[in-house]
Amino acid sequence: MSDYSEFTFTLDNRLAAVSAINDGSAVLATDGISCCVRRICGCRQSDAVGTLRPYRRLRRASDGVGYTAISCEGSRIYRLNDAFCECGYTELESGCGCGCRCGCGCSDECDYCLTDAMTISIGEKAFYIGAFGHSAYLFDNTGKRLSKLCETARSEYLDSFISFGAERYASVTSCGSTQTVTVSDGGRLQSALLGRCGVLRMLFAEDEVIYGLFGHNYLYNRIIPIYSQGILTLPTIENQTFSC
């Protein structure tokens, strides 16, 4: 799977993929509900590896050893080995001022639940990036918040946030039914509204290219490159069929 330009798949449980990454020989996907990671090779789902909990976001660790994941609530980023067994977690300092543990029903107004997270390496040190409903931060390896990287308007919700190099960030925000993709590359900003092409659920970067995981008619999942060589291009796929 290392040289794909587009990739379409469905999950055999007929749920939507909320997270998907290219792992060299396959795409690894999670649905946020089932306690497993699904491995998809071409049009075939080869296996489903059981996990301790459901994951809404799965990413390869920046040091290349194992994975990181977040669940469906809270501010913990979990560390997984290559077999997707949990090895531990770090609690990231949240931006929530209400002191809740996601039991207050404040939904999008609560900045305690992680919406995205990843590890990055700066020099020889490891750091975390964590995105909440309205902001994203850089954290040290103990989970202490160091600096703010992104902040949305209160009417917007931060769906996905990644770093893909020094001073290079990308985000997906939603406001009602409208999603906006923004790329900051060395201080140069580009933004685009997502048209009638489904829902953009996640961003990930690979070899200087940013990919988006799109959902169409809930069941169908499509990975599409959206940023390469300094150009942001969002797809228009509302009239296309999703097929292998």
C-alpha positions as CSV (number, residue, x, y, z in Angstrom):
1,M,0.0,0.0,0.0
2,S,3.0,2.4,0.1
3,D,2.4,3.9,-3.4
4,Y,-1.3,4.4,-3.5
5,S,-2.8,7.7,-4.7
6,E,-6.4,6.8,-3.8
7,F,-7.8,3.8,-1.8
8,T,-11.4,2.8,-1.2
9,F,-12.6,0.3,1.3
10,T,-15.5,-0.8,3.5
11,L,-15.4,-2.6,6.9
12,D,-17.0,-6.0,7.1
13,N,-19.1,-5.0,10.1
14,R,-20.7,-2.2,7.9
15,L,-19.6,0.5,10.3
16,A,-17.8,3.7,9.2
17,A,-14.0,3.9,9.6
18,V,-13.2,6.9,11.9
19,S,-9.4,6.3,11.6
20,A,-7.2,4.8,9.0
21,I,-3.5,4.9,8.3
22,N,-1.2,3.3,5.7
23,D,1.1,0.8,7.4
24,G,3.2,-0.1,4.4
25,S,1.6,-3.3,3.4
26,A,-1.9,-2.6,4.5
27,V,-4.3,0.1,5.7
28,L,-5.1,-0.1,9.4
29,A,-8.6,1.1,10.3
30,T,-10.7,1.5,13.4
31,D,-14.4,2.3,13.8
32,G,-14.4,3.8,17.3
33,I,-17.0,1.2,18.5
34,S,-15.4,-2.2,18.1
35,C,-12.5,-3.3,20.2
36,C,-10.2,-4.2,17.3
37,V,-7.9,-2.8,14.5
38,R,-8.8,-4.0,11.0
39,R,-6.1,-4.6,8.4
40,I,-7.2,-4.1,4.8
41,C,-5.1,-5.3,1.9
42,G,-6.5,-4.2,-1.5
43,C,-10.2,-5.1,-1.5
44,R,-9.7,-7.7,1.2
45,Q,-9.9,-7.3,4.9
46,S,-7.3,-9.9,6.0
47,D,-7.8,-9.8,9.8
48,A,-9.1,-8.0,12.8
49,V,-6.8,-7.8,15.8
50,G,-8.5,-7.5,19.1
51,T,-7.7,-4.4,21.3
52,L,-8.3,-3.5,24.9
53,R,-10.8,-0.8,24.0
54,P,-12.3,0.9,20.9
55,Y,-10.1,3.6,19.4
56,R,-11.3,6.7,17.6
57,R,-7.8,7.6,16.3
58,L,-4.8,5.3,15.6
59,R,-1.4,6.6,14.5
60,R,2.1,5.3,14.0
61,A,4.4,6.5,16.7
62,S,6.9,9.1,15.5
63,D,9.9,6.9,16.6
64,G,8.5,4.1,14.3
65,V,8.0,1.7,17.3
66,G,4.4,0.8,17.8
67,Y,1.4,3.1,17.7
68,T,-0.5,5.7,19.6
69,A,-4.3,5.8,20.0
70,I,-7.0,7.7,21.7
71,S,-10.3,6.3,22.8
72,C,-13.8,7.9,22.6
73,E,-13.5,10.1,25.7
74,G,-11.0,11.7,28.0
75,S,-7.5,13.1,27.5
76,R,-5.4,10.0,27.6
77,I,-3.1,9.0,24.7
78,Y,-2.3,5.3,24.7
79,R,0.9,3.7,23.6
80,L,0.5,0.4,21.7
81,N,3.1,-2.1,20.6
82,D,3.3,-3.6,17.1
83,A,0.7,-6.2,18.1
84,F,-1.7,-3.4,19.2
85,C,-1.3,-4.3,22.9
86,E,-1.5,-1.3,25.2
87,C,1.8,-0.6,27.0
88,G,0.7,2.4,29.0
89,Y,-0.8,5.9,28.6
90,T,-0.1,9.5,29.2
91,E,-2.7,11.9,30.5
92,L,-2.5,15.2,28.6
93,E,-3.3,18.4,30.4
94,S,-6.6,19.5,29.0
95,G,-7.8,23.0,28.2
96,C,-11.1,22.4,30.0
97,G,-12.0,24.9,32.7
98,C,-15.0,23.1,34.1
99,G,-12.9,20.3,35.7
100,C,-15.2,17.6,34.2
101,R,-14.4,14.1,33.2
102,C,-16.7,14.1,30.2
103,G,-19.7,13.4,32.5
104,C,-21.2,16.9,32.5
105,G,-22.8,16.6,29.1
106,C,-21.2,19.8,27.8
107,S,-20.2,18.1,24.5
108,D,-18.6,20.5,22.1
109,E,-18.3,23.2,24.7
110,C,-16.0,20.9,26.7
111,D,-12.3,21.0,25.9
112,Y,-11.4,18.0,27.9
113,C,-11.9,15.2,25.4
114,L,-9.2,14.6,22.8
115,T,-10.3,14.7,19.2
116,D,-6.9,13.8,17.8
117,A,-3.4,13.1,19.1
118,M,0.1,12.1,17.9
119,T,3.7,11.9,18.9
120,I,6.4,14.0,17.3
121,S,10.2,14.1,17.6
122,I,12.0,17.4,18.0
123,G,15.7,16.8,17.9
124,E,16.3,13.8,20.2
125,K,13.2,14.5,22.4
126,A,9.7,13.2,22.1
127,F,6.6,15.3,22.4
128,Y,2.9,15.0,22.1
129,I,0.4,17.0,20.1
130,G,-3.1,16.9,21.4
131,A,-6.2,18.4,19.8
132,F,-9.4,19.1,21.8
133,G,-12.7,20.6,20.6
134,H,-11.5,24.1,20.1
135,S,-7.7,24.0,20.4
136,A,-4.5,22.0,19.9
137,Y,-1.4,22.1,22.0
138,L,2.2,20.8,22.2
139,F,2.9,18.7,25.3
140,D,6.1,17.3,26.8
141,N,6.4,13.5,27.3
142,T,4.8,13.8,30.8
143,G,1.6,15.4,29.3
144,K,2.4,18.9,30.5
145,R,1.0,21.5,28.2
146,L,3.8,23.7,26.6
147,S,2.3,25.9,24.0
148,K,-0.9,26.4,21.9
149,L,-0.7,25.5,18.2
150,C,-4.2,26.2,17.1
151,E,-7.4,27.7,18.3
152,T,-10.8,27.7,16.6
153,A,-13.8,30.1,16.8
154,R,-16.3,28.9,19.4
155,S,-18.7,28.1,16.5
156,E,-16.1,25.7,15.1
157,Y,-15.1,22.2,16.2
158,L,-11.6,20.8,15.7
159,D,-12.0,17.3,14.1
160,S,-8.4,16.5,13.2
161,F,-5.0,18.1,13.7
162,I,-1.6,17.0,12.6
163,S,2.0,18.1,12.4
164,F,3.9,17.0,9.3
165,G,7.2,18.7,9.9
166,A,8.8,21.7,11.6
167,E,6.3,24.6,11.5
168,R,4.0,22.5,9.4
169,Y,0.4,21.8,10.5
170,A,-2.9,20.9,9.1
171,S,-6.4,20.8,10.6
172,V,-10.0,20.0,9.8
173,T,-12.7,22.1,11.5
174,S,-16.5,21.8,11.3
175,C,-19.2,24.4,11.7
176,G,-22.6,22.8,11.4
177,S,-22.5,20.7,8.2
178,T,-19.5,22.6,6.7
179,Q,-15.9,21.5,7.1
180,T,-12.8,23.5,6.5
181,V,-9.3,22.2,5.8
182,T,-6.4,24.5,6.7
183,V,-2.7,23.9,6.0
184,S,0.0,26.0,7.6
185,D,3.3,25.2,5.8
186,G,6.2,27.3,7.1
187,G,3.8,30.2,8.0
188,R,2.0,30.0,4.6
189,L,-1.7,29.4,5.1
190,Q,-4.1,27.7,2.7
191,S,-7.7,27.0,3.5
192,A,-10.5,25.4,1.5
193,L,-14.2,24.4,2.2
194,L,-15.1,20.8,1.7
195,G,-17.8,20.5,-0.9
196,R,-20.4,17.8,-1.3
197,C,-17.9,15.0,-1.1
198,G,-18.9,13.3,2.2
199,V,-17.2,13.8,5.5
200,L,-13.5,14.2,6.2
201,R,-12.9,12.2,9.3
202,M,-9.1,12.3,9.7
203,L,-5.8,13.6,8.2
204,F,-2.5,11.8,8.1
205,A,0.8,12.6,6.4
206,E,3.3,10.4,4.6
207,D,6.3,11.3,2.5
208,E,5.5,15.1,2.4
209,V,1.9,14.3,1.3
210,I,-1.2,14.9,3.4
211,Y,-4.1,12.3,3.0
212,G,-7.6,12.6,4.1
213,L,-9.9,9.8,5.2
214,F,-13.3,10.6,3.7
215,G,-16.6,8.9,4.4
216,H,-19.4,8.7,1.9
217,N,-22.9,7.5,2.6
218,Y,-21.6,6.4,6.0
219,L,-20.5,2.9,4.8
220,Y,-17.9,3.8,2.2
221,N,-14.4,5.0,3.1
222,R,-11.9,6.6,0.8
223,I,-8.3,7.7,1.4
224,I,-7.4,10.6,-1.0
225,P,-4.3,12.8,-1.2
226,I,-5.2,16.4,-0.6
227,Y,-1.9,18.3,-0.1
228,S,1.3,17.9,-2.0
229,Q,4.2,20.2,-3.2
230,G,2.5,23.2,-1.5
231,I,-0.9,22.8,-3.2
232,L,-4.1,22.0,-1.3
233,T,-6.7,20.3,-3.4
234,L,-10.0,18.9,-2.1
235,P,-11.9,16.3,-4.0
236,T,-15.3,16.5,-5.5
237,I,-16.6,12.9,-5.4
238,E,-20.3,13.2,-4.8
239,N,-21.2,11.7,-8.2
240,Q,-18.5,9.0,-8.2
241,T,-19.1,5.4,-7.1
242,F,-16.9,3.9,-4.5
243,S,-15.5,0.7,-5.9
244,C,-12.4,-1.5,-5.8
